[in-house]
Amino acid sequence: MRYFNLRRHPIARASSKKHDAGLNVLLASALKACDTALQMQRMEPIVKTANFPSLRVAPELREAAESVLESGESLSSFVAESVTLQIRQRRARRDFIERGLASRDAALENGEYYSAGDVLRDLDEVIAEAEARVAK
């Protein structure tokens, strides 16, 4: 299993509240990548061989979902895409927790820990570097 350095992870970089500008740059980049990925996903044909059970919802929820549909998008494709994204998010969360626990176990085993001050200093450096790149 591969361990990652939490101090350099993009999620950890975005965790410092005092760096709104750096956070905005990271979020804008992530949103652009997600939008591109979603557009590419819609272009790929999806083989549909199974059904979800019928789902009864409040009329307000259905209206809200219909109000955000994009041109040419059906409610069914919206729901399927939402389920797909939720599956990916939950798998990513589960994997993140597993990596965190493995990292904790490795730290307990080898005694290598980082203080909050060290991590925040590293985050300050990473955000300063990102802001400098954006300013160029």
Protein Blocks (a to p, Z undefined) as FASTA:
>chain_A
ZZddfklgmklmmmpmklmmlmmmmmmmmmmmmmmmmmmmmmpccddfbdcddddddfkl
mmmmmmmpcehiafklmmmmmmmmmmmmmmmmmmmmmmmmmmmmmmmmnopacdfklmmm
mmmmmmmmmmmmmmZZ
